[in-house]
Amino acid sequence: MKTEQELYQNPQRGQFETVYVDKKTVSCEGNNPALGHPRVFLKLKDNKAVCPYCSKTFLFQE
């Protein structure tokens, strides 16, 4: 899985990470598990889910 953040070495403020996944249920705990947010489980609807804490976007891609 590649993220947009991997494409940009120095992401600017306001850019949110996009993760391409091959499952319809994902979990997120922020970018840094030690300093992130509580783990949440998200179900993709219309092949997309956005974390309510960090705005990380998950997109379904086969």
MARPALO-348536 format. One record per residue (C-alpha): residue number from 1; residue in three letters; x, y, z. Coordinates in steps of 0.05 Angstrom, whole numbers, plus 5000, padded with zeros to 4 digits. Layout:
residues N
PT resi resn    X    Y    Z
PT  NUM  ALA    X    Y    Z
...
end
This chain:
residues 62
PT resi resn    X    Y    Z
PT    1  MET 5000 5000 5000
PT    2  LYS 5027 5068 4980
PT    3  THR 5006 5132 5012
PT    4  GLU 5005 5203 4985
PT    5  GLN 5052 5220 5041
PT    6  GLU 5104 5173 5012
PT    7  LEU 5099 5212 4946
PT    8  TYR 5114 5278 4981
PT    9  GLN 5176 5278 5023
PT   10  ASN 5156 5342 5059
PT   11  PRO 5080 5343 5065
PT   12  GLN 5053 5412 5076
PT   13  ARG 5004 5432 5129
PT   14  GLY 4933 5415 5110
PT   15  GLN 4951 5354 5070
PT   16  PHE 4919 5290 5095
PT   17  GLU 4945 5221 5085
PT   18  THR 4910 5175 5035
PT   19  VAL 4917 5100 5043
PT   20  TYR 4896 5050 4989
PT   21  VAL 4868 4986 5020
PT   22  ASP 4841 4920 4994
PT   23  LYS 4791 4908 5051
PT   24  LYS 4724 4940 5067
PT   25  THR 4739 4948 5142
PT   26  VAL 4802 4984 5166
PT   27  SER 4830 5009 5232
PT   28  CYS 4865 5075 5246
PT   29  GLU 4904 5100 5306
PT   30  GLY 4936 5161 5275
PT   31  ASN 5004 5168 5243
PT   32  ASN 5041 5152 5308
PT   33  PRO 5010 5096 5350
PT   34  ALA 5046 5121 5413
PT   35  LEU 5022 5193 5405
PT   36  GLY 4962 5184 5359
PT   37  HIS 4889 5176 5376
PT   38  PRO 4847 5117 5402
PT   39  ARG 4842 5060 5351
PT   40  VAL 4778 5064 5311
PT   41  PHE 4750 5014 5262
PT   42  LEU 4719 5042 5199
PT   43  LYS 4676 5010 5146
PT   44  LEU 4686 5035 5075
PT   45  LYS 4623 5062 5043
PT   46  ASP 4625 5077 4969
PT   47  ASN 4697 5051 4971
PT   48  LYS 4719 5107 5019
PT   49  ALA 4726 5121 5093
PT   50  VAL 4754 5181 5130
PT   51  CYS 4780 5177 5201
PT   52  PRO 4741 5225 5246
PT   53  TYR 4803 5239 5288
PT   54  CYS 4861 5251 5239
PT   55  SER 4824 5256 5172
PT   56  LYS 4866 5200 5142
PT   57  THR 4828 5176 5080
PT   58  PHE 4822 5102 5062
PT   59  LEU 4805 5084 4990
PT   60  PHE 4788 5014 4966
PT   61  GLN 4831 4989 4910
PT   62  GLU 4831 4917 4886
end
